[in-house]
Amino acid sequence: MLPNVAVHVTFFPGANGGYGPGHTLFTHRLEGRAHGLGVRFRPGCFRPFLGAPVRSIADRSAALEDVFGRCGTEAAESVRNASSDAAMIAAADKLLIAKRVTLPPAARAAAAAVETIAGDPEITRVDHLAASEGLSARALQRLFAEHVGCTPKWAIRIYRLNDAARRLTDEESPDYADLAARLGYSDQPHFTRDFRAVTGRSPAEFATAARAAAPTGQKPDKQNGRRK
């Protein structure tokens, strides 16, 4: 999966834990017959569950028992022994309900800031976001370290690069230089380096792979970029 700023709590063989925001691609290989479940937390909202700054699990994971106590171990066992998707979901629901938390105002502010980034492609710099949220850049950085687990700059970069991935998938003949400029990059090579770092491919390689993976007969509409 592409890097993102959410915390994921996973119940898979060899990957039970709470995984913080990452700066690189995350992969986990399952072999033989196996099943599992992942819970994605709204960015900014995991701090009350963790009981510590989310930056403490950036690019790493915390054991389920360290976050949820014995209930975390029991939930992992229930998911492992589940005979249906519904049973796995019920086990995860039981765990989260048992540690029901109330989001403090700071967590809500962090979540709102991330949603601002996600919803406004024009936000390409930290000062843009700080002005939008009515905070100083310094206060925004502290808020993100505590509740999101990454810097505002990284969060903005990840959302804009995900925007780029969607555009590369939809556009038949992408203009890479124009795309880099629209995303706030001063030059195309910088955009290409960042894009390769988070996807494992250059923009051109990603676009080619996306077109090859499109269902037969579905090609981008040249006028609006939609598949038909």
Residue pairs with C-beta under 8 A, 6 or more apart in sequence:
1 25
1 26
2 25
2 158
2 161
2 162
2 165
2 198
2 199
3 21
3 22
3 23
3 24
3 25
3 26
3 158
3 198
4 21
4 22
4 43
4 158
4 162
5 21
5 43
5 114
5 148
5 149
5 150
5 154
5 155
5 158
5 159
6 21
6 40
6 41
6 42
6 43
7 18
7 19
7 20
7 21
7 40
7 41
7 43
7 46
7 50
7 54
7 57
7 149
8 18
8 19
8 38
8 39
8 40
8 41
9 17
9 18
9 19
9 38
9 39
9 41
9 64
9 67
9 92
10 16
10 17
10 19
10 28
10 36
10 37
10 38
10 39
11 36
11 37
11 38
11 64
11 75
11 76
11 79
11 80
11 88
11 91
11 92
12 28
12 30
12 34
12 36
12 37
12 38
13 30
13 34
13 36
13 80
14 28
15 28
15 36
16 63
16 64
16 76
17 61
17 62
17 63
17 64
17 67
18 46
18 49
18 50
18 57
18 61
18 62
18 64
18 67
19 26
19 57
19 60
19 61
20 54
20 55
20 56
20 57
20 58
20 59
20 60
20 61
20 62
20 149
21 43
21 54
21 58
21 59
21 148
21 149
21 150
21 154
22 58
22 59
23 58
23 59
23 150
23 154
23 197
23 198
24 59
24 197
24 198
25 198
25 199
25 200
30 36
35 79
35 82
35 88
36 79
36 88
37 79
37 88
37 89
37 91
37 92
39 92
39 96
41 49
42 111
43 110
43 111
43 114
43 148
43 155
44 107
44 108
44 109
44 110
44 111
44 112
44 113
44 114
44 147
44 148
45 103
45 107
45 110
45 111
45 147
46 54
46 149
47 53
47 54
47 107
47 110
47 146
47 147
48 101
48 102
48 103
48 104
48 107
49 67
49 68
49 99
49 101
50 56
50 57
50 62
50 67
51 67
53 145
53 146
53 147
53 149
54 145
54 146
54 147
54 148
54 149
55 145
55 146
55 149
55 150
56 62
56 149
57 149
58 149
58 150
63 72
64 72
64 73
64 75
64 76
65 72
65 73
66 72
68 75
68 95
68 98
68 99
71 95
71 98
71 99
72 95
74 95
75 91
75 92
75 94
75 95
78 87
78 88
78 91
78 94
79 88
79 91
79 92
82 88
82 91
103 111
106 143
106 146
106 147
107 147
109 133
109 143
110 143
110 144
110 146
110 147
110 148
111 147
112 133
113 129
113 133
113 140
113 143
113 144
113 148
113 152
114 148
114 155
116 123
116 129
116 132
116 133
117 123
117 129
117 155
117 156
117 159
118 159
120 132
121 160
121 163
121 182
122 128
123 129
123 132
123 156
124 156
124 160
124 183
124 184
125 156
125 184
126 137
126 140
126 141
126 152
126 153
126 156
127 137
129 140
129 152
129 156
130 136
130 137
130 139
130 140
130 152
133 140
135 143
137 152
140 152
141 151
141 152
144 150
144 151
144 152
144 155
145 151
148 155
157 194
158 198
160 183
160 184
161 183
161 194
161 195
161 198
161 199
163 183
164 179
164 183
164 191
164 195
164 203
165 195
165 199
165 206
167 174
167 179
167 225
168 174
168 179
168 203
168 206
168 207
168 210
169 207
169 210
170 220
170 225
170 226
170 227
171 207
171 220
171 225
172 211
172 219
172 220
172 222
172 225
174 203
174 207
176 188
176 191
176 192
176 203
176 204
177 188
179 191
179 203
180 187
180 188
180 190
180 191
180 192
183 191
185 191
185 194
191 203
192 202
192 203
195 201
195 202
195 203
195 206
196 202
199 206
201 209
211 220
214 227
218 227
218 228
219 227
219 228
220 226
220 227
221 227
221 228
